[in-house]
Amino acid sequence: MVLQTCTVPMNFGRHYLKLRGLNDLQLICSGGEVVRTSSFPLAMNSLVVSELVGELQMKELDVEEFSHSSVQCFVEACYTGSVILTKENFREVNKLGAVFKVQWMIDECLKFYTDLCSELTTGSLEAAWFLFQEAGYILKERNNKDLQLVLSTSLGELSDLRLALVKDFISHDPNKQEFVYTDLCISLAGRSITVLFEWLITLVESKTPPVNLSGVEKRLLTSETLALCFQEAPELYQKLVKIFHLYLSKEDIFALFSAFSLICVQKIPTNRSLERSLEQFPGKVVFPIEIPALGECTSLLEAVKVIDMEPRINSCIQFVSSLIHCYQIYGDINSPDIVETIKTGLDK
């Protein structure tokens, strides 16, 4: 039978922890260390524990991914109705609250995090890095954006700190970071995203072509981030594409095609001349190729075939950039015929 819950948090009395006769439950922590406790206050706080000890009659719970000190903090919080949080135990106590579904403890962790965010100033880079790591961790572990939203709000008016945080992320070698942290950095960067592109250009230029981008580097190159780069720093955007022209492998250029293809300043009606419409797109600034025959095309497939036969298109990047222009007019790039034509062009 599942134990009935009561209103928590509640102070059951910390002194009962010392009464060994009441301690009918063992929590096995990291390194085999053991926290002995009464199952009653834990079950009152957690329906998970209530089911484990009430229905399954378990006397021992495996929490080996957590340190002894964090588990002890969790247990004492269940006894006293208050949790003592520090930067050192925040991550594990927050996760213990989530694992055992102790909502009031999760709420206290969010309040602790929010209070830390409210103390941020322009010079609080070390504190901001800690908060960034914790927001990324909970996003990765539980796909939970609560901490990200709090941090993003706190950094809203601290543009210098936000920029410093982005640069600090780069200094920690993004190639070794997980995608979730890269995505979080992009989200927090906002209009400071250009710093990441400056770093990427420097990185690519330091290598010998053809360069294959890492997963994290490709993660920076979405239609949204590239569009923001074009809006905030058009010259940097042009430099980025030119560097790709000189350094990237054909495989990477093709893989990034969809991201570049979606960058446009407005939707152009299909009944307008393609040749005239091309003047509306930012890609035209970078790759001004005049192909009069395109003005007579009525579909993307026709346009692809025209540029595929164009002798002046003598490089992979020119071919792809022309496809980008056509894609922005006609839209559908998923047709098997079009995809096959693109691959044929890239193999030239």
Secondary structure as UniProt FT lines:
FT   HELIX           14..18
FT   HELIX           20..22
FT   STRAND          25..28
FT   HELIX           30..32
FT   STRAND          34..37
FT   HELIX           39..45
FT   HELIX           47..54
FT   STRAND          60..62
FT   TURN            64..65
FT   HELIX           68..80
FT   TURN            87..89
FT   HELIX           90..99
FT   TURN            100..101
FT   HELIX           103..118
FT   TURN            122..123
FT   HELIX           125..142
FT   HELIX           146..154
FT   TURN            155..157
FT   HELIX           159..171
FT   HELIX           174..176
FT   HELIX           179..189
FT   HELIX           190..193
FT   HELIX           194..205
FT   HELIX           215..219
FT   HELIX           223..232
FT   HELIX           234..247
FT   HELIX           250..255
FT   HELIX           257..261
FT   TURN            270..271
FT   HELIX           274..277
FT   HELIX           278..280
FT   HELIX           283..286
FT   HELIX           292..296
FT   HELIX           300..308
FT   TURN            311..312
FT   HELIX           316..330
FT   HELIX           336..346
//
